[in-house]
Amino acid sequence: MAMMSALRVLAGFCTTTMLLAVGCSDAQDAAATPDPQPQLRITVLGEVPHDTTAFTQGLEFDGAALLETTGLAGQSQLRELDPATGAVRRSVPLPGGFFGEGMTVAGDRIWQVTYRDGVAIEWDRMTFTPVREVPIDGEGWGVCFDGTRIVRSDGTDRLRFVDPADFTETGSVAVTGSDGGPVAGLNELECVDGQVWANVWPTDEIVRIDPGTGAVSASADASALRQGEPKRNVLNGIAYAGDGRYLVTGKNWATMYLVRLDAFQGL
């Protein structure tokens, strides 16, 4: 497929590896936590240019295309990008001047949430035409589709589960860290192999969540990816590229990074 070939070319030319994880500070702390969540290392495989005017809210592959949603009231768009060059192939504004947030592909539709406008937008996937608007409770931040249901975040420590047919809520789970405390600020989401990856706003942390229990099963510090970007330009955007690879970026970043997230075996 064109997209995967392009990403493999990028991976072949990149030799930069960054370790972005740390272990426990001492053996006593490690012993006090019987099952600490694994810290992951981020290995950079390639780089793709990113439009610095894009206030990225959602990022997801759709076959050979890369979809992106951008935010801010009156400026929000649904976009299709060339995954090899980052060029915008097509874009449409959100109806009603809504402040757009994350989106996900579910069959022949794209579902997108809005920030504080109280609606989710259903788009025709092929034509980028709005089909309908559905009311939602609370704020809209991120969404992903696990093949059966849509998982939605609202900026809190809770993941909501939604029926992709009509966006009605079917349940939810509270997300907790290894200390049993809540993990709030869950933002852009990506569903991969039964797990949910999430940006944690406004940090540089990416976490992997078991949606059955809400437990964070792993995390990675992606702060090194943000070097050279203004401090206010937070990490936001996770798209699974297949073969254990992810494309990640941030709001108004100049670059999207093709990375691997692997268990850190050091220390």
ABEGO torsion letter per residue (X at the ends): XAAAAAAAAAAAABABBBBABBBBABAAAAAABABBBBBBBBBBABBBBBBAABBBABBBBBEABBBBBBBEBGABBBBBBBAAAGBBABBBBBBGGBBBBBBBBBEABBBBBBAAAGBBBBBBAAAGBBABBBBBBEBBABBBBAGABBBBBAGBABBBBBBAAAGBBAEBBBBBBAAGBBBBGBBBBBBBGGBBBBBBOABABBBBBBAAAGBBABBBBAAAAABGBBAABBBBEBBBAEGGBBBBBBBGBABBBBBBBBBBABX
